[in-house]
Amino acid sequence: MREDTGVNGDAQRIEQLGWMIFLKVFSDKEDELELVEDNYISPLPTEYHWNSWASNSEGDTGEKLLKFVDDELFPALRNIDVSGNRRALILREVFVGNHNYMKSGICLRKVLNKLNELNFNVAEDRHLFGDIYEGMLKELQSAGKSGEFYTPRAVTQFMSDMIDVQLGEKLLDPACGTGGFLTCAIEHLKKQVKTPADRETLQDSIIGWEYKPLPYLLATTNLILHDIEVPNLTFDDTLSKPYNEYREKDRVDAILANPPFGGVVANGNEGNFPQNFRTKESADLFLVLMIHLLKNGGRASIVLPDGSLTGEGVKQRIREKWLTDCNLHTIIRLPNSVFAPYATVATNLLFFTKGEPTKEIWYYEHKLPEGQKSYSKTKTIQVNEFDPIKEWWNNREESRGG
């Protein structure tokens, strides 16, 4: 892909790989469903199925291939009939938001041929590629602005472990990025699956919302790679729906999220919120919404910067609602460099349960490993660094200094 003049930088290369991997995974899944389900009708027209145009290594290349992708494939899938078909809707939303930037049909053919070496209907291939895909997503963290969509795996894993979602519960990430929290929750739930009915329950348990096209595409593929046949992901601006339109049926048992912080809300979306919580800062509005979306007794773990925990005016009013409606029982303070290079502000992991007020908050300061001055691209935060916090979690003791 680096030989193609139309693609600039690693973030854009991942985006280009993204739509191809998605369509290959989707097409392979269609083949499987047609085999195992009587009367299954694929929403993907035959001529746009991967096998029809991409799978033959000696197939179209050069200008002919490029013309097909730009003038036929993308327009057709952007305008696909979605009436009553969730799989068709996923197809449309992925292709509406993404583009083919490759300018060389010869380079494009080389990429397609490489992807043809994978069979996503073989569990071993799928899971092995899942690990490679996770590595690709991690690369986004240092690839310009797209870094904001990726939360380090060690952080998502720890937060998921502590929330401990159970089969039958609904878990939401309202700013799901590339799907890191959702895939951790899926793997956590898989350990509880014993029957086909359990598997169905798991399919319906994981919900994500994302409003930027690239992460939506990457998250959709990520969930399919983790055995979710029809990901329940919505391509929409979470803050665009009026607060009071969410009803009891929309509420969830658990929330895991790293909402966008430092962002300014567009399109006057702050007007969708009650007067006393209106602010232009996205992290604050997400916090208000997440409190609202939790069922009574529901629990959440979220990432927030220091700024959301201090400050006057609307921040103080939001904090008051939070501490009155929820028991904010634990704050884990992370070193500044966990989200480097795209953010170097001090961040915290916050754990709370809705339905009872906060009485006491435990703080735990997560320190850098001994001898390490900061986290970096090569020295990222590791899952085992959270082991001492897990040990402390159920047997809390206060310490001084240190």
Sequence and secondary structure as in RCSB ss.txt:
>XXXX:A:sequence
MREDTGVNGDAQRIEQLGWMIFLKVFSDKEDELELVEDNYISPLPTEYHWNSWASNSEGDTGEKLLKFVDDELFP
ALRNIDVSGNRRALILREVFVGNHNYMKSGICLRKVLNKLNELNFNVAEDRHLFGDIYEGMLKELQSAGKSGEFY
TPRAVTQFMSDMIDVQLGEKLLDPACGTGGFLTCAIEHLKKQVKTPADRETLQDSIIGWEYKPLPYLLATTNLIL
HDIEVPNLTFDDTLSKPYNEYREKDRVDAILANPPFGGVVANGNEGNFPQNFRTKESADLFLVLMIHLLKNGGRA
SIVLPDGSLTGEGVKQRIREKWLTDCNLHTIIRLPNSVFAPYATVATNLLFFTKGEPTKEIWYYEHKLPEGQKSY
SKTKTIQVNEFDPIKEWWNNREESRGG
>XXXX:A:secstr
 TT TT  HHHHHHHHHHHHHHHHHHHHHHHHHHHHSTT   SS GGGSHHHHTS TTS  HHHHHHHIIIIIHH
HHHT   TT HHHHHHHHHHHS       HHHHHHHHHHHTT  TTSHHHHHHHHHHHHHHHHHGGGSGGGGGG 
  HHHHHHHHHHH   TT  EEETT TTSHHHHHHHHHHHTT  SHHHHHHHHTTEEEEE SHHHHHHHHHHHHH
TT SS EEEES GGGS GGG  GGG EEEEEE    S B  TTGGGGS GGG  SBHHHHHHHHHHHHEEEEEEE
EEEEEGGGTS STHHHHHHHHHHHHEEEEEEEEE GGGGTTT  S EEEEEEEETS     EEEE    TT    
 SSS   GGGGHHHHHHHTS       
